[in-house]
Amino acid sequence: MPLKFKTLNDIFVFDIKRETIYLEPTSGKTIPYNYTEIPYIFKTPLKKSDNITDLVGTSSGDRSALIKSEDEIYKLKGIIPSDRRWEIGDVPFGCLKETSCLNELNASATMNDFGSRNGIQAPMKPVCYFQYEIYFRGEHVSCSVQAIKGEDRLIEYDDRFLFAVEEAFRRNLRNSNKISEIREQLTDRIGNWLGFWYGALERANLCWGSIFFNRKLIDTNVGSHNIVLYPFDNCIGIGLVDFDMSHKNPDKGVREWELDHIKKTLSIYDGMLYFLENGSNVESIRKYFIRQSALSISIQAFRDDIVSFHGVELPKEDDLEIMKHFEEGRGGRPPLTIDKEFFTKPEKKIVSLLK
């Protein structure tokens, strides 16, 4: 059943103050995606406004806005900022080139279709895009419009999870059977969710979005900053977002790099439980967390540099339980939702399970 939202705040997991913005019509045209009916408020392209208008939304970064219409929340990615900064620099700042906009919509549609076939609601669904009367390097500057189910990112959860595990360590709550319950209810499911959506992209011969030049990484969208949490009932689902650099037929190097980076991202969560179970000092947990984050650029360095903290060897990512569930999801196994309290009250939830 489609999720219905009473307010724009219904899509957020974390209680964070967000900036109110105003929108107004601008020149250009709105193009439906795959014959989808366009909501009336998007019949004319929108841009951010310096004035108070009837179109009220929430900021979602410099180039994005969130707005509610009827029972749906929409994300406008690539919207023109009110101060026209898109005219400065080598990129259409605040906006997307039309090819990047279509990359975004095509990858989202792939995951939405795959989720629908498996009874899993995707985090976003393409609706249309704005084609502004502005050109950049021979292309229209554009803005994608998608119905979304969530906006908070997994990276906002990292510190919360770290502090919860540290507190359990300090209380010496290290029963292996109970730690296994946390894996079953939380980290294994995180792995399954990511594998499920990445596998959908793979089967469509798409990548998440990484650009290489002369075998060197130029830019990527892969990482916990683009893993989205979305609420429904009292549970959480997890999805992938940000596909403006997604492309078909990625070469072997791109695919291998993305998979390695996903493994590194996932290993932070199961790695901290590993230290809770086996470590001799709470500092091993924090050092593991910091080390993983610092090595996000050099994946090979992470894989080769296995060191010990306080007598506990860092586990190889492929040996962690979370990776088995990532591979199951990648093979098409539908994921299970996660108890919302793991994210909103992680210390209370994890400590209570371990007592």
BAGU-705532 format. One record per residue (C-alpha): z, x, y; residue number from 1. Coordinates in pm, 1 decimal. Layout:
N
<rec up="Z" east="X" north="Y" seq="NUM"/>
...
This chain:
355
<rec up="0.0" east="0.0" north="0.0" seq="1"/>
<rec up="-90.7" east="140.9" north="344.6" seq="2"/>
<rec up="201.9" east="259.4" north="553.1" seq="3"/>
<rec up="275.3" east="50.3" north="861.6" seq="4"/>
<rec up="455.0" east="188.6" north="1164.6" seq="5"/>
<rec up="653.4" east="-7.3" north="1421.6" seq="6"/>
<rec up="687.8" east="283.2" north="1665.0" seq="7"/>
<rec up="530.8" east="621.9" north="1712.7" seq="8"/>
<rec up="861.9" east="787.1" north="1620.7" seq="9"/>
<rec up="835.1" east="642.4" north="1268.6" seq="10"/>
<rec up="608.8" east="930.6" north="1161.2" seq="11"/>
<rec up="863.6" east="1202.7" north="1243.2" seq="12"/>
<rec up="1108.3" east="1346.5" north="992.6" seq="13"/>
<rec up="1307.8" east="1559.5" north="1237.3" seq="14"/>
<rec up="1476.2" east="1435.8" north="1553.0" seq="15"/>
<rec up="1303.3" east="1649.9" north="1816.6" seq="16"/>
<rec up="1238.1" east="1550.0" north="2177.8" seq="17"/>
<rec up="864.5" east="1513.6" north="2237.7" seq="18"/>
<rec up="675.0" east="1499.2" north="2564.6" seq="19"/>
<rec up="524.5" east="1169.3" north="2683.1" seq="20"/>
<rec up="163.0" east="1192.9" north="2799.1" seq="21"/>
<rec up="-87.0" east="950.9" north="2950.4" seq="22"/>
<rec up="-452.3" east="905.3" north="2862.3" seq="23"/>
<rec up="-754.4" east="770.2" north="3047.2" seq="24"/>
<rec up="-1121.8" east="702.2" north="2966.8" seq="25"/>
<rec up="-1383.8" east="968.8" north="3033.8" seq="26"/>
<rec up="-1758.8" east="1009.3" north="2994.1" seq="27"/>
<rec up="-1925.8" east="1057.6" north="2656.3" seq="28"/>
<rec up="-1952.5" east="846.6" north="2344.0" seq="29"/>
<rec up="-1742.6" east="764.9" north="2037.1" seq="30"/>
<rec up="-1903.7" east="822.4" north="1698.1" seq="31"/>
<rec up="-1760.8" east="648.8" north="1388.5" seq="32"/>
<rec up="-1694.0" east="856.9" north="1077.6" seq="33"/>
<rec up="-1865.0" east="718.9" north="766.2" seq="34"/>
<rec up="-1911.9" east="374.9" north="924.8" seq="35"/>
<rec up="-1536.8" east="328.2" north="981.1" seq="36"/>
<rec up="-1455.1" east="50.4" north="1229.7" seq="37"/>
<rec up="-1346.7" east="204.1" north="1559.8" seq="38"/>
<rec up="-1024.9" east="65.5" north="1713.3" seq="39"/>
<rec up="-1086.5" east="-86.0" north="2054.1" seq="40"/>
<rec up="-881.8" east="174.9" north="2243.3" seq="41"/>
<rec up="-1125.4" east="444.2" north="2126.7" seq="42"/>
<rec up="-1449.0" east="264.0" north="2219.4" seq="43"/>
<rec up="-1465.5" east="501.7" north="2515.1" seq="44"/>
<rec up="-1366.1" east="868.9" north="2479.6" seq="45"/>
<rec up="-1023.8" east="958.6" north="2620.0" seq="46"/>
<rec up="-879.7" east="1258.9" north="2799.3" seq="47"/>
<rec up="-530.2" east="1346.1" north="2920.3" seq="48"/>
<rec up="-441.7" east="1203.2" north="3260.9" seq="49"/>
<rec up="-234.5" east="1330.7" north="3553.0" seq="50"/>
<rec up="-155.6" east="968.9" north="3642.3" seq="51"/>
<rec up="64.5" east="705.9" north="3479.1" seq="52"/>
<rec up="-168.0" east="478.3" north="3280.3" seq="53"/>
<rec up="-142.3" east="196.7" north="3026.9" seq="54"/>
<rec up="-241.7" east="436.8" north="2746.0" seq="55"/>
<rec up="84.6" east="611.3" north="2658.8" seq="56"/>
<rec up="107.0" east="874.9" north="2389.5" seq="57"/>
<rec up="303.4" east="1175.9" north="2273.6" seq="58"/>
<rec up="203.6" east="1537.6" north="2311.1" seq="59"/>
<rec up="119.3" east="1728.8" north="1994.3" seq="60"/>
<rec up="27.8" east="2068.0" north="2137.1" seq="61"/>
<rec up="-214.6" east="2167.6" north="2411.5" seq="62"/>
<rec up="-519.6" east="2018.7" north="2245.8" seq="63"/>
<rec up="-372.2" east="1719.9" north="2061.3" seq="64"/>
<rec up="-219.9" east="1381.6" north="2140.0" seq="65"/>
<rec up="-61.6" east="1104.5" north="1934.9" seq="66"/>
<rec up="-105.7" east="737.6" north="2020.1" seq="67"/>
<rec up="-12.1" east="412.4" north="1846.6" seq="68"/>
<rec up="-241.1" east="112.8" north="1810.1" seq="69"/>
<rec up="-132.6" east="-193.8" north="1614.2" seq="70"/>
<rec up="26.8" east="-60.9" north="1291.4" seq="71"/>
<rec up="-134.3" east="283.5" north="1289.9" seq="72"/>
<rec up="-57.9" east="618.5" north="1453.8" seq="73"/>
<rec up="-362.1" east="822.0" north="1555.9" seq="74"/>
<rec up="-394.9" east="1190.3" north="1626.9" seq="75"/>
<rec up="-654.1" east="1302.7" north="1879.5" seq="76"/>
<rec up="-723.4" east="1670.8" north="1814.2" seq="77"/>
<rec up="-939.0" east="1841.4" north="2074.1" seq="78"/>
<rec up="-865.9" east="1606.0" north="2362.3" seq="79"/>
<rec up="-959.6" east="1727.0" north="2711.6" seq="80"/>
<rec up="-651.1" east="1840.3" north="2905.1" seq="81"/>
<rec up="-598.5" east="1690.7" north="3248.6" seq="82"/>
<rec up="-625.7" east="2027.1" north="3428.6" seq="83"/>
<rec up="-972.0" east="2098.7" north="3283.0" seq="84"/>
<rec up="-870.5" east="2431.0" north="3129.0" seq="85"/>
<rec up="-1153.0" east="2386.0" north="2884.0" seq="86"/>
<rec up="-1379.3" east="2542.5" north="3148.4" seq="87"/>
<rec up="-1197.2" east="2878.3" north="3131.2" seq="88"/>
<rec up="-1249.3" east="3153.6" north="2874.7" seq="89"/>
<rec up="-1468.8" east="3203.7" north="2571.8" seq="90"/>
<rec up="-1368.9" east="2886.2" north="2387.1" seq="91"/>
<rec up="-1352.7" east="2521.9" north="2493.0" seq="92"/>
<rec up="-973.5" east="2540.2" north="2534.2" seq="93"/>
<rec up="-804.5" east="2216.5" north="2444.9" seq="94"/>
<rec up="-1110.2" east="2090.5" north="2263.2" seq="95"/>
<rec up="-1324.9" east="2149.6" north="1955.0" seq="96"/>
<rec up="-1689.4" east="2233.5" north="1909.8" seq="97"/>
<rec up="-1868.4" east="1950.0" north="1730.9" seq="98"/>
<rec up="-1910.4" east="2155.4" north="1410.8" seq="99"/>
<rec up="-1537.0" east="2234.9" north="1407.5" seq="100"/>
<rec up="-1459.3" east="1868.7" north="1465.6" seq="101"/>
<rec up="-1675.1" east="1766.6" north="1168.5" seq="102"/>
<rec up="-1516.0" east="2037.1" north="952.3" seq="103"/>
<rec up="-1181.5" east="1874.5" north="1029.2" seq="104"/>
<rec up="-1298.4" east="1524.2" north="942.5" seq="105"/>
<rec up="-1489.1" east="1621.6" north="626.2" seq="106"/>
<rec up="-1196.2" east="1810.0" north="471.0" seq="107"/>
<rec up="-955.7" east="1527.4" north="558.5" seq="108"/>
<rec up="-1191.8" east="1272.5" north="402.5" seq="109"/>
<rec up="-1211.1" east="1480.7" north="84.2" seq="110"/>
<rec up="-834.3" east="1478.0" north="43.6" seq="111"/>
<rec up="-802.8" east="1112.3" north="142.2" seq="112"/>
<rec up="-1060.2" east="1009.3" north="-121.1" seq="113"/>
<rec up="-897.0" east="1224.3" north="-389.8" seq="114"/>
<rec up="-553.4" east="1086.2" north="-306.8" seq="115"/>
<rec up="-679.7" east="727.8" north="-319.2" seq="116"/>
<rec up="-825.5" east="783.6" north="-666.9" seq="117"/>
<rec up="-485.6" east="908.0" north="-784.9" seq="118"/>
<rec up="-263.5" east="654.6" north="-609.2" seq="119"/>
<rec up="-138.8" east="909.2" north="-353.2" seq="120"/>
<rec up="-162.5" east="838.9" north="18.8" seq="121"/>
<rec up="-301.9" east="1134.5" north="212.4" seq="122"/>
<rec up="-140.6" east="1249.6" north="540.1" seq="123"/>
<rec up="-446.8" east="1156.4" north="745.4" seq="124"/>
<rec up="-768.5" east="956.5" north="736.1" seq="125"/>
<rec up="-1079.7" east="1016.3" north="951.6" seq="126"/>
<rec up="-1172.1" east="735.9" north="1189.8" seq="127"/>
<rec up="-1414.8" east="868.2" north="1453.1" seq="128"/>
<rec up="-1464.8" east="1143.0" north="1708.2" seq="129"/>
<rec up="-1532.2" east="1171.8" north="2078.9" seq="130"/>
<rec up="-1849.9" east="1348.3" north="2182.2" seq="131"/>
<rec up="-1786.1" east="1451.8" north="2540.8" seq="132"/>
<rec up="-2063.6" east="1509.8" north="2793.6" seq="133"/>
<rec up="-1976.0" east="1879.7" north="2794.5" seq="134"/>
<rec up="-2157.1" east="2154.0" north="2606.5" seq="135"/>
<rec up="-2030.0" east="2483.1" north="2467.3" seq="136"/>
<rec up="-2277.6" east="2731.4" north="2318.3" seq="137"/>
<rec up="-2531.9" east="2457.8" north="2261.1" seq="138"/>
<rec up="-2288.2" east="2211.2" north="2103.8" seq="139"/>
<rec up="-2109.7" east="1904.9" north="2229.6" seq="140"/>
<rec up="-1739.6" east="1955.1" north="2291.4" seq="141"/>
<rec up="-1562.5" east="1700.6" north="2071.0" seq="142"/>
<rec up="-1227.2" east="1549.9" north="1971.4" seq="143"/>
<rec up="-1143.0" east="1418.6" north="1623.3" seq="144"/>
<rec up="-953.8" east="1090.2" north="1581.5" seq="145"/>
<rec up="-757.9" east="1035.2" north="1260.9" seq="146"/>
<rec up="-497.3" east="786.5" north="1141.4" seq="147"/>
<rec up="-197.4" east="998.4" north="1041.6" seq="148"/>
<rec up="125.6" east="948.1" north="846.7" seq="149"/>
<rec up="329.5" east="1244.0" north="971.1" seq="150"/>
<rec up="339.9" east="1531.1" north="1218.9" seq="151"/>
<rec up="645.8" east="1749.0" north="1144.4" seq="152"/>
<rec up="566.1" east="2079.0" north="973.3" seq="153"/>
<rec up="723.7" east="2257.4" north="677.1" seq="154"/>
<rec up="785.3" east="2564.2" north="893.8" seq="155"/>
<rec up="1039.0" east="2355.7" north="1091.4" seq="156"/>
<rec up="1235.8" east="2323.7" north="766.3" seq="157"/>
<rec up="1253.1" east="2695.5" north="679.3" seq="158"/>
<rec up="1572.1" east="2780.7" north="869.0" seq="159"/>
<rec up="1741.3" east="2457.4" north="762.3" seq="160"/>
<rec up="1679.5" east="2539.6" north="395.7" seq="161"/>
<rec up="1790.2" east="2900.3" north="444.2" seq="162"/>
<rec up="2122.6" east="2795.9" north="600.1" seq="163"/>
<rec up="2184.7" east="2541.2" north="321.5" seq="164"/>
<rec up="2131.6" east="2802.8" north="49.1" seq="165"/>
<rec up="2348.5" east="3056.1" north="234.1" seq="166"/>
<rec up="2630.1" east="2801.0" north="257.4" seq="167"/>
<rec up="2606.0" east="2734.0" north="-117.0" seq="168"/>
<rec up="2620.2" east="3108.9" north="-178.1" seq="169"/>
<rec up="2930.0" east="3149.6" north="40.0" seq="170"/>
<rec up="3101.8" east="2871.1" north="-156.2" seq="171"/>
<rec up="2995.0" east="3038.8" north="-481.6" seq="172"/>
<rec up="2814.1" east="2719.8" north="-593.8" seq="173"/>
<rec up="2587.5" east="2898.4" north="-837.0" seq="174"/>
<rec up="2574.0" east="2690.8" north="-1154.8" seq="175"/>
<rec up="2228.7" east="2752.1" north="-1307.2" seq="176"/>
<rec up="2195.4" east="2399.4" north="-1445.5" seq="177"/>
<rec up="2264.4" east="2246.3" north="-1105.5" seq="178"/>
<rec up="2029.0" east="2489.5" north="-928.8" seq="179"/>
<rec up="1765.7" east="2368.3" north="-1175.1" seq="180"/>
<rec up="1824.6" east="2015.3" north="-1043.5" seq="181"/>
<rec up="1737.5" east="2133.8" north="-690.9" seq="182"/>
<rec up="1421.1" east="2293.1" north="-827.7" seq="183"/>
<rec up="1324.5" east="1972.5" north="-1010.0" seq="184"/>
<rec up="1393.0" east="1747.3" north="-710.2" seq="185"/>
<rec up="1271.9" east="1974.5" north="-427.0" seq="186"/>
<rec up="1097.6" east="2309.4" north="-470.1" seq="187"/>
<rec up="895.7" east="2219.5" north="-781.5" seq="188"/>
<rec up="771.4" east="1910.2" north="-599.5" seq="189"/>
<rec up="677.0" east="2109.2" north="-289.2" seq="190"/>
<rec up="464.8" east="2329.9" north="-515.3" seq="191"/>
<rec up="305.0" east="2029.7" north="-685.3" seq="192"/>
<rec up="214.2" east="1866.7" north="-351.2" seq="193"/>
<rec up="43.4" east="2179.6" north="-217.3" seq="194"/>
<rec up="-143.6" east="2237.9" north="-541.1" seq="195"/>
<rec up="-260.4" east="1875.5" north="-552.8" seq="196"/>
<rec up="-423.0" east="1886.9" north="-209.4" seq="197"/>
<rec up="-558.4" east="2240.5" north="-234.8" seq="198"/>
<rec up="-712.5" east="2152.8" north="-570.9" seq="199"/>
<rec up="-889.8" east="1858.8" north="-405.0" seq="200"/>
<rec up="-1047.6" east="2098.8" north="-155.1" seq="201"/>
<rec up="-1146.1" east="2341.4" north="-431.8" seq="202"/>
<rec up="-1322.4" east="2072.1" north="-634.5" seq="203"/>
<rec up="-1523.9" east="1982.5" north="-323.8" seq="204"/>
<rec up="-1601.2" east="2355.6" north="-283.7" seq="205"/>
<rec up="-1413.3" east="2367.6" north="47.3" seq="206"/>
<rec up="-1153.3" east="2612.6" north="173.5" seq="207"/>
<rec up="-850.9" east="2525.6" north="387.3" seq="208"/>
<rec up="-985.0" east="2734.6" north="673.6" seq="209"/>
<rec up="-1004.6" east="3115.8" north="689.2" seq="210"/>
<rec up="-1258.3" east="3336.5" north="865.6" seq="211"/>
<rec up="-1334.4" east="3697.3" north="765.0" seq="212"/>
<rec up="-1564.6" east="3951.6" north="929.0" seq="213"/>
<rec up="-1651.1" east="4280.5" north="758.7" seq="214"/>
<rec up="-1386.4" east="4193.5" north="496.8" seq="215"/>
<rec up="-1115.1" east="4172.1" north="762.5" seq="216"/>
<rec up="-926.3" east="3850.8" north="833.0" seq="217"/>
<rec up="-1011.9" east="3714.3" north="1177.7" seq="218"/>
<rec up="-824.8" east="3384.8" north="1170.3" seq="219"/>
<rec up="-672.7" east="3138.1" north="924.2" seq="220"/>
<rec up="-514.0" east="2793.8" north="922.1" seq="221"/>
<rec up="-327.8" east="2862.7" north="597.1" seq="222"/>
<rec up="51.5" east="2862.2" north="616.4" seq="223"/>
<rec up="365.9" east="2650.5" north="644.9" seq="224"/>
<rec up="284.2" east="2578.0" north="1012.4" seq="225"/>
<rec up="-2.2" east="2361.6" north="883.7" seq="226"/>
<rec up="182.5" east="2197.5" north="594.6" seq="227"/>
<rec up="282.2" east="1852.4" north="717.9" seq="228"/>
<rec up="575.4" east="1632.8" north="612.3" seq="229"/>
<rec up="521.6" east="1257.8" north="617.5" seq="230"/>
<rec up="784.8" east="988.3" north="559.3" seq="231"/>
<rec up="767.4" east="660.0" north="376.4" seq="232"/>
<rec up="1055.7" east="443.6" north="257.4" seq="233"/>
<rec up="1338.5" east="698.3" north="232.5" seq="234"/>
<rec up="1120.9" east="970.9" north="83.5" seq="235"/>
<rec up="891.0" east="1251.2" north="196.6" seq="236"/>
<rec up="536.9" east="1346.6" north="100.4" seq="237"/>
<rec up="373.2" east="1679.2" north="183.5" seq="238"/>
<rec up="14.6" east="1743.1" north="291.5" seq="239"/>
<rec up="-223.9" east="1998.1" north="436.0" seq="240"/>
<rec up="-363.6" east="1973.8" north="789.9" seq="241"/>
<rec up="-578.7" east="2167.5" north="1037.6" seq="242"/>
<rec up="-926.9" east="2208.8" north="893.0" seq="243"/>
<rec up="-1141.6" east="2301.7" north="1193.1" seq="244"/>
<rec up="-1225.7" east="2632.7" north="1017.3" seq="245"/>
<rec up="-1276.0" east="2476.4" north="675.3" seq="246"/>
<rec up="-1620.2" east="2540.9" north="530.9" seq="247"/>
<rec up="-1823.5" east="2486.3" north="215.5" seq="248"/>
<rec up="-1895.2" east="2752.6" north="-42.8" seq="249"/>
<rec up="-1625.7" east="3003.8" north="60.6" seq="250"/>
<rec up="-1678.6" east="3339.5" north="-104.3" seq="251"/>
<rec up="-1442.0" east="3472.4" north="-368.3" seq="252"/>
<rec up="-1249.9" east="3685.3" north="-119.2" seq="253"/>
<rec up="-1165.1" east="3387.2" north="103.4" seq="254"/>
<rec up="-1046.4" east="3179.0" north="-191.6" seq="255"/>
<rec up="-834.6" east="3460.7" north="-335.3" seq="256"/>
<rec up="-680.4" east="3535.1" north="4.8" seq="257"/>
<rec up="-590.0" east="3171.0" north="66.2" seq="258"/>
<rec up="-432.4" east="3133.9" north="-278.3" seq="259"/>
<rec up="-231.6" east="3453.6" north="-232.3" seq="260"/>
<rec up="-109.6" east="3335.2" north="106.1" seq="261"/>
<rec up="-8.5" east="2995.4" north="-32.7" seq="262"/>
<rec up="183.8" east="3171.7" north="-312.3" seq="263"/>
<rec up="368.3" east="3384.2" north="-58.8" seq="264"/>
<rec up="455.9" east="3074.3" north="144.7" seq="265"/>
<rec up="585.5" east="2890.7" north="-162.1" seq="266"/>
<rec up="780.8" east="3188.3" north="-293.4" seq="267"/>
<rec up="1013.4" east="3173.9" north="7.5" seq="268"/>
<rec up="1167.0" east="2849.2" north="-122.7" seq="269"/>
<rec up="1203.9" east="2928.0" north="-490.7" seq="270"/>
<rec up="1287.0" east="3291.1" north="-406.2" seq="271"/>
<rec up="1595.7" east="3186.3" north="-211.2" seq="272"/>
<rec up="1717.5" east="2975.6" north="-505.7" seq="273"/>
<rec up="1650.5" east="3276.2" north="-727.9" seq="274"/>
<rec up="1885.6" east="3485.9" north="-514.4" seq="275"/>
<rec up="2146.8" east="3208.2" north="-509.6" seq="276"/>
<rec up="2141.7" east="3213.7" north="-888.9" seq="277"/>
<rec up="2125.3" east="3591.1" north="-940.4" seq="278"/>
<rec up="2224.6" east="3773.7" north="-620.6" seq="279"/>
<rec up="2543.6" east="3960.7" north="-550.3" seq="280"/>
<rec up="2543.8" east="3921.6" north="-171.7" seq="281"/>
<rec up="2441.4" east="3643.6" north="64.3" seq="282"/>
<rec up="2247.8" east="3899.0" north="273.4" seq="283"/>
<rec up="1993.8" east="3930.3" north="-7.7" seq="284"/>
<rec up="1881.9" east="3575.1" north="71.0" seq="285"/>
<rec up="1830.5" east="3638.4" north="440.7" seq="286"/>
<rec up="1654.7" east="3970.9" north="381.6" seq="287"/>
<rec up="1420.1" east="3808.5" north="131.6" seq="288"/>
<rec up="1339.1" east="3533.3" north="379.7" seq="289"/>
<rec up="1275.7" east="3777.4" north="664.5" seq="290"/>
<rec up="1070.9" east="4010.1" north="445.3" seq="291"/>
<rec up="846.8" east="3729.8" north="319.8" seq="292"/>
<rec up="783.0" east="3608.1" north="673.1" seq="293"/>
<rec up="709.6" east="3958.1" north="804.5" seq="294"/>
<rec up="457.4" east="4022.7" north="526.5" seq="295"/>
<rec up="253.3" east="3711.6" north="598.0" seq="296"/>
<rec up="-37.3" east="3923.1" north="724.7" seq="297"/>
<rec up="-48.3" east="4182.7" north="446.6" seq="298"/>
<rec up="-44.1" east="3990.3" north="120.3" seq="299"/>
<rec up="-125.6" east="4301.5" north="-81.2" seq="300"/>
<rec up="177.2" east="4475.1" north="68.2" seq="301"/>
<rec up="394.0" east="4184.3" north="-41.4" seq="302"/>
<rec up="260.0" east="4195.2" north="-395.7" seq="303"/>
<rec up="287.3" east="4572.6" north="-434.3" seq="304"/>
<rec up="615.1" east="4635.1" north="-258.7" seq="305"/>
<rec up="875.4" east="4506.1" north="-505.4" seq="306"/>
<rec up="1215.1" east="4630.6" north="-391.0" seq="307"/>
<rec up="1577.6" east="4558.2" north="-471.5" seq="308"/>
<rec up="1838.5" east="4408.0" north="-242.5" seq="309"/>
<rec up="2194.9" east="4445.0" north="-366.8" seq="310"/>
<rec up="2086.6" east="4498.4" north="-725.6" seq="311"/>
<rec up="1852.8" east="4199.2" north="-744.2" seq="312"/>
<rec up="1481.5" east="4261.3" north="-776.4" seq="313"/>
<rec up="1247.1" east="4047.2" north="-571.7" seq="314"/>
<rec up="1061.6" east="3822.6" north="-816.5" seq="315"/>
<rec up="685.1" east="3837.2" north="-838.1" seq="316"/>
<rec up="545.8" east="3514.9" north="-701.1" seq="317"/>
<rec up="359.3" east="3421.2" north="-1020.8" seq="318"/>
<rec up="688.3" east="3435.5" north="-1214.1" seq="319"/>
<rec up="859.1" east="3172.0" north="-1000.0" seq="320"/>
<rec up="893.4" east="2817.2" north="-1130.8" seq="321"/>
<rec up="735.9" east="2673.5" north="-815.3" seq="322"/>
<rec up="404.6" east="2842.0" north="-900.5" seq="323"/>
<rec up="378.0" east="2662.1" north="-1233.3" seq="324"/>
<rec up="403.2" east="2332.8" north="-1048.5" seq="325"/>
<rec up="153.0" east="2448.7" north="-787.0" seq="326"/>
<rec up="-94.8" east="2517.5" north="-1068.7" seq="327"/>
<rec up="-25.8" east="2177.5" north="-1226.9" seq="328"/>
<rec up="-96.6" east="2009.8" north="-894.7" seq="329"/>
<rec up="-405.3" east="2223.8" north="-848.5" seq="330"/>
<rec up="-522.6" east="2091.4" north="-1184.4" seq="331"/>
<rec up="-485.9" east="1732.7" north="-1062.3" seq="332"/>
<rec up="-131.4" east="1630.2" north="-1154.6" seq="333"/>
<rec up="-13.2" east="1371.6" north="-896.4" seq="334"/>
<rec up="305.3" east="1477.6" north="-712.0" seq="335"/>
<rec up="637.8" east="1296.3" north="-682.0" seq="336"/>
<rec up="800.9" east="1214.1" north="-348.1" seq="337"/>
<rec up="1106.4" east="1407.7" north="-226.9" seq="338"/>
<rec up="1440.9" east="1264.9" north="-113.9" seq="339"/>
<rec up="1438.5" east="1258.5" north="266.8" seq="340"/>
<rec up="1792.4" east="1402.8" north="288.5" seq="341"/>
<rec up="1666.3" east="1736.5" north="154.1" seq="342"/>
<rec up="1493.6" east="1770.3" north="493.0" seq="343"/>
<rec up="1716.7" east="1578.9" north="733.2" seq="344"/>
<rec up="2053.9" east="1687.3" north="585.0" seq="345"/>
<rec up="1969.3" east="1988.0" north="365.7" seq="346"/>
<rec up="2311.1" east="2155.3" north="372.7" seq="347"/>
<rec up="2492.3" east="1833.8" north="279.8" seq="348"/>
<rec up="2236.7" east="1743.5" north="10.7" seq="349"/>
<rec up="2215.2" east="2084.7" north="-155.3" seq="350"/>
<rec up="2590.2" east="2156.0" north="-146.8" seq="351"/>
<rec up="2668.3" east="1808.8" north="-287.6" seq="352"/>
<rec up="2427.9" east="1863.4" north="-576.8" seq="353"/>
<rec up="2581.7" east="2199.5" north="-658.2" seq="354"/>
<rec up="2947.1" east="2090.8" north="-656.2" seq="355"/>
